[in-house]
Amino acid sequence: MQERASEAPLPRPKTSRGEATRQKLIDAAIREIGRRGFADASVAGITQEAGVAQGTFYVYFRSKEEVLRELVLRMGRRLRHFLTQATTGAADRLEAERLGLVAFLRFVRDNPDLYRIVAEAQFVDFEAYRRYYDDFAAAYEEVLKAAVERGEISPGHSGVRAWALMGIADMVGQRYALWDDQASLEEIAAAGYDLIAHGLSPQSAGGAR
């Protein structure tokens, strides 16, 4: 049975030792749930991975569902921060899209367990899963609108564009960064960026798109 995503989490630890223990449980949950899947993962497995007593888990989290929700929100924060850093200083929006796609693929390959956990959330806590994407889309829409105002990209439906661009990154990341650890992420990102920047329209006779 799903827990309500709106249920207030347990209070954060008041000591550095308590915070360190909570972090150990979170790190262990990433490994346990990311590798085994939510259904097969267990609180016992998480605490064993963390090297703490099983009862310690319930000092910091009410359930396995609650820790999953924490991981989904953490993934969103970490990824948004990572992409912001990767695209800071881009010459324009298209350059930011190119840099962002490369960075996203790298993040997925470097954090496969977290990426899988987000996918698991749609079956465990859809509210948290939806929030993960809604938060991304809202921020994406704003940067696309600003880019239109600066004349960096053509006018268009910012909401549809945001979700479409997220979909490209999500699916390409799953296929080439998560399932395939040998593919060149730079080459894959370049192919994805070509689609983003130029679409599917054939070249004109003069060679211009």
ROVOGU-105189 format. One record per residue (C-alpha): residue number from 1; x, y, z; chain. Coordinates in nm, 4 decimals. Example, Ala and Ser with C-alpha at 12.3 -4.5 7.8 and 13.67 -1.06 7.14 Angstrom:
2
<nunu seq="1" east="1.2300" north="-0.4500" up="0.7800" mol="A"/>
<nunu seq="2" east="1.3670" north="-0.1060" up="0.7140" mol="A"/>
% end
This chain:
209
<nunu seq="1" east="0.0000" north="0.0000" up="0.0000" mol="A"/>
<nunu seq="2" east="0.1351" north="0.3431" up="-0.0897" mol="A"/>
<nunu seq="3" east="0.1981" north="0.6042" up="0.1740" mol="A"/>
<nunu seq="4" east="0.0824" north="0.9558" up="0.1121" mol="A"/>
<nunu seq="5" east="0.3684" north="1.1689" up="-0.0190" mol="A"/>
<nunu seq="6" east="0.2297" north="1.4587" up="0.1854" mol="A"/>
<nunu seq="7" east="0.2912" north="1.2778" up="0.5164" mol="A"/>
<nunu seq="8" east="0.5438" north="1.4767" up="0.7160" mol="A"/>
<nunu seq="9" east="0.8816" north="1.3026" up="0.7496" mol="A"/>
<nunu seq="10" east="1.0339" north="1.2360" up="1.0888" mol="A"/>
<nunu seq="11" east="1.2351" north="1.5283" up="1.2308" mol="A"/>
<nunu seq="12" east="1.5945" north="1.5564" up="1.1144" mol="A"/>
<nunu seq="13" east="1.8620" north="1.4563" up="1.3684" mol="A"/>
<nunu seq="14" east="1.9784" north="1.7289" up="1.6052" mol="A"/>
<nunu seq="15" east="2.3359" north="1.6027" up="1.6342" mol="A"/>
<nunu seq="16" east="2.6120" north="1.5516" up="1.3789" mol="A"/>
<nunu seq="17" east="2.6333" north="1.1869" up="1.4842" mol="A"/>
<nunu seq="18" east="2.2643" north="1.1375" up="1.4187" mol="A"/>
<nunu seq="19" east="2.2894" north="1.3105" up="1.0819" mol="A"/>
<nunu seq="20" east="2.5847" north="1.0885" up="0.9910" mol="A"/>
<nunu seq="21" east="2.3825" north="0.7772" up="1.0780" mol="A"/>
<nunu seq="22" east="2.0870" north="0.8994" up="0.8729" mol="A"/>
<nunu seq="23" east="2.3209" north="0.9614" up="0.5799" mol="A"/>
<nunu seq="24" east="2.4620" north="0.6096" up="0.6113" mol="A"/>
<nunu seq="25" east="2.1094" north="0.4719" up="0.5893" mol="A"/>
<nunu seq="26" east="2.0340" north="0.6839" up="0.2827" mol="A"/>
<nunu seq="27" east="2.3525" north="0.5729" up="0.1078" mol="A"/>
<nunu seq="28" east="2.2759" north="0.2109" up="0.1938" mol="A"/>
<nunu seq="29" east="1.9188" north="0.2478" up="0.0673" mol="A"/>
<nunu seq="30" east="2.0471" north="0.3800" up="-0.2650" mol="A"/>
<nunu seq="31" east="2.2562" north="0.0669" up="-0.3097" mol="A"/>
<nunu seq="32" east="1.9979" north="-0.1780" up="-0.1755" mol="A"/>
<nunu seq="33" east="1.6932" north="-0.0433" up="-0.3617" mol="A"/>
<nunu seq="34" east="1.8845" north="0.0583" up="-0.6719" mol="A"/>
<nunu seq="35" east="2.0368" north="-0.2854" up="-0.7212" mol="A"/>
<nunu seq="36" east="1.7657" north="-0.5163" up="-0.5901" mol="A"/>
<nunu seq="37" east="1.4560" north="-0.3137" up="-0.6778" mol="A"/>
<nunu seq="38" east="1.2040" north="-0.1806" up="-0.4296" mol="A"/>
<nunu seq="39" east="1.0027" north="-0.5007" up="-0.3953" mol="A"/>
<nunu seq="40" east="1.3051" north="-0.7183" up="-0.3156" mol="A"/>
<nunu seq="41" east="1.4860" north="-0.4622" up="-0.1022" mol="A"/>
<nunu seq="42" east="1.4219" north="-0.4748" up="0.2709" mol="A"/>
<nunu seq="43" east="1.4781" north="-0.2647" up="0.5798" mol="A"/>
<nunu seq="44" east="1.6976" north="-0.5465" up="0.7099" mol="A"/>
<nunu seq="45" east="1.9059" north="-0.5297" up="0.3930" mol="A"/>
<nunu seq="46" east="1.9389" north="-0.1523" up="0.4202" mol="A"/>
<nunu seq="47" east="2.0516" north="-0.1617" up="0.7823" mol="A"/>
<nunu seq="48" east="2.2902" north="-0.4499" up="0.7151" mol="A"/>
<nunu seq="49" east="2.4397" north="-0.2521" up="0.4258" mol="A"/>
<nunu seq="50" east="2.4674" north="0.0529" up="0.6525" mol="A"/>
<nunu seq="51" east="2.6210" north="-0.1473" up="0.9372" mol="A"/>
<nunu seq="52" east="2.3607" north="-0.0468" up="1.1976" mol="A"/>
<nunu seq="53" east="2.0951" north="-0.2284" up="1.3995" mol="A"/>
<nunu seq="54" east="1.7640" north="-0.2816" up="1.2222" mol="A"/>
<nunu seq="55" east="1.5758" north="-0.0789" up="1.4816" mol="A"/>
<nunu seq="56" east="1.7955" north="0.2216" up="1.4037" mol="A"/>
<nunu seq="57" east="1.6193" north="0.2587" up="1.0696" mol="A"/>
<nunu seq="58" east="1.2928" north="0.3532" up="1.2391" mol="A"/>
<nunu seq="59" east="1.4573" north="0.6322" up="1.4336" mol="A"/>
<nunu seq="60" east="1.5000" north="0.8175" up="1.1044" mol="A"/>
<nunu seq="61" east="1.2352" north="0.6766" up="0.8680" mol="A"/>
<nunu seq="62" east="0.8868" north="0.5339" up="0.9162" mol="A"/>
<nunu seq="63" east="0.9128" north="0.2836" up="0.6340" mol="A"/>
<nunu seq="64" east="1.0893" north="0.1702" up="0.3213" mol="A"/>
<nunu seq="65" east="0.8429" north="0.3867" up="0.1245" mol="A"/>
<nunu seq="66" east="0.9497" north="0.6964" up="0.3135" mol="A"/>
<nunu seq="67" east="1.3177" north="0.6440" up="0.2441" mol="A"/>
<nunu seq="68" east="1.2375" north="0.5890" up="-0.1248" mol="A"/>
<nunu seq="69" east="1.0586" north="0.9241" up="-0.1300" mol="A"/>
<nunu seq="70" east="1.3641" north="1.0876" up="0.0261" mol="A"/>
<nunu seq="71" east="1.5844" north="0.9343" up="-0.2422" mol="A"/>
<nunu seq="72" east="1.3629" north="1.0592" up="-0.5271" mol="A"/>
<nunu seq="73" east="1.3662" north="1.4143" up="-0.3920" mol="A"/>
<nunu seq="74" east="1.7415" north="1.3911" up="-0.3345" mol="A"/>
<nunu seq="75" east="1.7968" north="1.2709" up="-0.6913" mol="A"/>
<nunu seq="76" east="1.6039" north="1.5704" up="-0.8225" mol="A"/>
<nunu seq="77" east="1.8023" north="1.8199" up="-0.6165" mol="A"/>
<nunu seq="78" east="2.1370" north="1.6646" up="-0.7017" mol="A"/>
<nunu seq="79" east="2.0648" north="1.6421" up="-1.0715" mol="A"/>
<nunu seq="80" east="1.9328" north="1.9982" up="-1.1000" mol="A"/>
<nunu seq="81" east="2.2407" north="2.1286" up="-0.9186" mol="A"/>
<nunu seq="82" east="2.4695" north="1.9196" up="-1.1385" mol="A"/>
<nunu seq="83" east="2.3073" north="2.0452" up="-1.4586" mol="A"/>
<nunu seq="84" east="2.3127" north="2.4059" up="-1.3406" mol="A"/>
<nunu seq="85" east="2.6857" north="2.3812" up="-1.2794" mol="A"/>
<nunu seq="86" east="2.7428" north="2.2102" up="-1.6158" mol="A"/>
<nunu seq="87" east="2.5561" north="2.4761" up="-1.8139" mol="A"/>
<nunu seq="88" east="2.6717" north="2.7873" up="-1.6293" mol="A"/>
<nunu seq="89" east="2.8643" north="3.0069" up="-1.8713" mol="A"/>
<nunu seq="90" east="2.7020" north="2.8636" up="-2.1853" mol="A"/>
<nunu seq="91" east="2.7007" north="3.1153" up="-2.4691" mol="A"/>
<nunu seq="92" east="2.3272" north="3.0695" up="-2.5378" mol="A"/>
<nunu seq="93" east="2.0361" north="2.8322" up="-2.4833" mol="A"/>
<nunu seq="94" east="2.1368" north="2.5896" up="-2.7559" mol="A"/>
<nunu seq="95" east="2.4851" north="2.5622" up="-2.6109" mol="A"/>
<nunu seq="96" east="2.3271" north="2.5036" up="-2.2703" mol="A"/>
<nunu seq="97" east="2.1174" north="2.2220" up="-2.4211" mol="A"/>
<nunu seq="98" east="2.4293" north="2.0569" up="-2.5615" mol="A"/>
<nunu seq="99" east="2.6242" north="2.0866" up="-2.2374" mol="A"/>
<nunu seq="100" east="2.3237" north="1.9789" up="-2.0343" mol="A"/>
<nunu seq="101" east="2.2670" north="1.6648" up="-2.2388" mol="A"/>
<nunu seq="102" east="2.6300" north="1.5575" up="-2.2025" mol="A"/>
<nunu seq="103" east="2.6140" north="1.6247" up="-1.8285" mol="A"/>
<nunu seq="104" east="2.2854" north="1.4377" up="-1.7890" mol="A"/>
<nunu seq="105" east="2.4193" north="1.1274" up="-1.9606" mol="A"/>
<nunu seq="106" east="2.7288" north="1.1379" up="-1.7431" mol="A"/>
<nunu seq="107" east="2.5189" north="1.1729" up="-1.4285" mol="A"/>
<nunu seq="108" east="2.3050" north="0.8724" up="-1.5215" mol="A"/>
<nunu seq="109" east="2.6077" north="0.6551" up="-1.5899" mol="A"/>
<nunu seq="110" east="2.7752" north="0.7641" up="-1.2657" mol="A"/>
<nunu seq="111" east="2.4577" north="0.7254" up="-1.0544" mol="A"/>
<nunu seq="112" east="2.2727" north="0.4233" up="-1.1959" mol="A"/>
<nunu seq="113" east="2.1167" north="0.3214" up="-0.8650" mol="A"/>
<nunu seq="114" east="1.9597" north="0.6631" up="-0.8074" mol="A"/>
<nunu seq="115" east="1.8285" north="0.6712" up="-1.1630" mol="A"/>
<nunu seq="116" east="1.6641" north="0.3308" up="-1.1231" mol="A"/>
<nunu seq="117" east="1.5079" north="0.4410" up="-0.7954" mol="A"/>
<nunu seq="118" east="1.3247" north="0.7264" up="-0.9665" mol="A"/>
<nunu seq="119" east="1.1759" north="0.4783" up="-1.2147" mol="A"/>
<nunu seq="120" east="1.0696" north="0.2510" up="-0.9270" mol="A"/>
<nunu seq="121" east="0.8889" north="0.5388" up="-0.7575" mol="A"/>
<nunu seq="122" east="0.6102" north="0.5473" up="-1.0163" mol="A"/>
<nunu seq="123" east="0.4849" north="0.2143" up="-0.8792" mol="A"/>
<nunu seq="124" east="0.5423" north="0.2944" up="-0.5113" mol="A"/>
<nunu seq="125" east="0.4720" north="0.6635" up="-0.4626" mol="A"/>
<nunu seq="126" east="0.3362" north="0.8202" up="-0.7785" mol="A"/>
<nunu seq="127" east="0.2976" north="1.1581" up="-0.6101" mol="A"/>
<nunu seq="128" east="0.6724" north="1.1786" up="-0.5440" mol="A"/>
<nunu seq="129" east="0.7454" north="1.0466" up="-0.8930" mol="A"/>
<nunu seq="130" east="0.5220" north="1.3103" up="-1.0516" mol="A"/>
<nunu seq="131" east="0.6702" north="1.5855" up="-0.8357" mol="A"/>
<nunu seq="132" east="1.0201" north="1.4891" up="-0.9519" mol="A"/>
<nunu seq="133" east="0.9260" north="1.5550" up="-1.3149" mol="A"/>
<nunu seq="134" east="0.6942" north="1.8492" up="-1.2455" mol="A"/>
<nunu seq="135" east="0.9708" north="2.0342" up="-1.0607" mol="A"/>
<nunu seq="136" east="1.2100" north="1.9768" up="-1.3493" mol="A"/>
<nunu seq="137" east="0.9549" north="2.0851" up="-1.6070" mol="A"/>
<nunu seq="138" east="0.8623" north="2.4037" up="-1.4216" mol="A"/>
<nunu seq="139" east="1.2245" north="2.5175" up="-1.4050" mol="A"/>
<nunu seq="140" east="1.2850" north="2.4121" up="-1.7664" mol="A"/>
<nunu seq="141" east="0.9866" north="2.6121" up="-1.8919" mol="A"/>
<nunu seq="142" east="1.1218" north="2.9281" up="-1.7313" mol="A"/>
<nunu seq="143" east="1.4652" north="2.9021" up="-1.8939" mol="A"/>
<nunu seq="144" east="1.3070" north="2.8288" up="-2.2318" mol="A"/>
<nunu seq="145" east="1.0775" north="3.1312" up="-2.2036" mol="A"/>
<nunu seq="146" east="1.3758" north="3.3482" up="-2.1120" mol="A"/>
<nunu seq="147" east="1.5713" north="3.2126" up="-2.4094" mol="A"/>
<nunu seq="148" east="1.2835" north="3.3039" up="-2.6434" mol="A"/>
<nunu seq="149" east="1.2813" north="3.6580" up="-2.5040" mol="A"/>
<nunu seq="150" east="1.6557" north="3.6867" up="-2.5682" mol="A"/>
<nunu seq="151" east="1.6091" north="3.5632" up="-2.9244" mol="A"/>
<nunu seq="152" east="1.8204" north="3.2515" up="-2.8669" mol="A"/>
<nunu seq="153" east="1.5511" north="3.0040" up="-2.9733" mol="A"/>
<nunu seq="154" east="1.2320" north="3.0292" up="-3.1778" mol="A"/>
<nunu seq="155" east="0.8971" north="3.0945" up="-3.0073" mol="A"/>
<nunu seq="156" east="0.6933" north="2.7884" up="-2.9161" mol="A"/>
<nunu seq="157" east="0.4922" north="2.6099" up="-2.6470" mol="A"/>
<nunu seq="158" east="0.7356" north="2.6129" up="-2.3550" mol="A"/>
<nunu seq="159" east="0.5510" north="2.3412" up="-2.1633" mol="A"/>
<nunu seq="160" east="0.5486" north="2.0929" up="-2.4498" mol="A"/>
<nunu seq="161" east="0.9097" north="2.1774" up="-2.5295" mol="A"/>
<nunu seq="162" east="1.0206" north="2.1247" up="-2.1708" mol="A"/>
<nunu seq="163" east="0.8575" north="1.7823" up="-2.1454" mol="A"/>
<nunu seq="164" east="0.9781" north="1.6791" up="-2.4918" mol="A"/>
<nunu seq="165" east="1.3371" north="1.7751" up="-2.4136" mol="A"/>
<nunu seq="166" east="1.3167" north="1.5941" up="-2.0804" mol="A"/>
<nunu seq="167" east="1.1840" north="1.2895" up="-2.2633" mol="A"/>
<nunu seq="168" east="1.4742" north="1.2889" up="-2.5070" mol="A"/>
<nunu seq="169" east="1.7275" north="1.3035" up="-2.2251" mol="A"/>
<nunu seq="170" east="1.5422" north="1.0456" up="-2.0167" mol="A"/>
<nunu seq="171" east="1.5086" north="0.7815" up="-2.2879" mol="A"/>
<nunu seq="172" east="1.8501" north="0.8371" up="-2.4438" mol="A"/>
<nunu seq="173" east="2.0007" north="0.8238" up="-2.0960" mol="A"/>
<nunu seq="174" east="1.8262" north="0.4980" up="-2.0180" mol="A"/>
<nunu seq="175" east="1.9367" north="0.3319" up="-2.3417" mol="A"/>
<nunu seq="176" east="2.2937" north="0.4573" up="-2.3744" mol="A"/>
<nunu seq="177" east="2.4063" north="0.5552" up="-2.0247" mol="A"/>
<nunu seq="178" east="2.2213" north="0.3066" up="-1.8044" mol="A"/>
<nunu seq="179" east="2.1925" north="-0.0056" up="-2.0206" mol="A"/>
<nunu seq="180" east="2.5154" north="0.0420" up="-2.2167" mol="A"/>
<nunu seq="181" east="2.8328" north="0.1239" up="-2.0270" mol="A"/>
<nunu seq="182" east="3.0495" north="0.1211" up="-2.3402" mol="A"/>
<nunu seq="183" east="2.8790" north="0.3805" up="-2.5610" mol="A"/>
<nunu seq="184" east="3.0604" north="0.7099" up="-2.6058" mol="A"/>
<nunu seq="185" east="2.8477" north="0.9610" up="-2.4195" mol="A"/>
<nunu seq="186" east="2.9972" north="1.2468" up="-2.6208" mol="A"/>
<nunu seq="187" east="2.8899" north="1.0842" up="-2.9494" mol="A"/>
<nunu seq="188" east="2.5443" north="1.0008" up="-2.8167" mol="A"/>
<nunu seq="189" east="2.5004" north="1.3533" up="-2.6823" mol="A"/>
<nunu seq="190" east="2.6091" north="1.4991" up="-3.0165" mol="A"/>
<nunu seq="191" east="2.3448" north="1.2929" up="-3.1984" mol="A"/>
<nunu seq="192" east="2.0810" north="1.3952" up="-2.9476" mol="A"/>
<nunu seq="193" east="2.1810" north="1.7586" up="-2.9698" mol="A"/>
<nunu seq="194" east="2.1592" north="1.7502" up="-3.3499" mol="A"/>
<nunu seq="195" east="1.7960" north="1.6456" up="-3.3175" mol="A"/>
<nunu seq="196" east="1.7271" north="1.9170" up="-3.0599" mol="A"/>
<nunu seq="197" east="1.8948" north="2.1936" up="-3.2579" mol="A"/>
<nunu seq="198" east="1.7891" north="2.0952" up="-3.6084" mol="A"/>
<nunu seq="199" east="1.4885" north="1.8669" up="-3.5799" mol="A"/>
<nunu seq="200" east="1.3930" north="1.6145" up="-3.8465" mol="A"/>
<nunu seq="201" east="1.3452" north="1.8509" up="-4.1395" mol="A"/>
<nunu seq="202" east="1.5555" north="1.7606" up="-4.4461" mol="A"/>
<nunu seq="203" east="1.8306" north="1.9954" up="-4.5518" mol="A"/>
<nunu seq="204" east="1.7488" north="2.2402" up="-4.8268" mol="A"/>
<nunu seq="205" east="1.9235" north="2.2181" up="-5.1632" mol="A"/>
<nunu seq="206" east="2.1643" north="2.4847" up="-5.0505" mol="A"/>
<nunu seq="207" east="2.2677" north="2.2842" up="-4.7472" mol="A"/>
<nunu seq="208" east="2.1001" north="2.5056" up="-4.4886" mol="A"/>
<nunu seq="209" east="1.8478" north="2.3462" up="-4.2539" mol="A"/>
% end
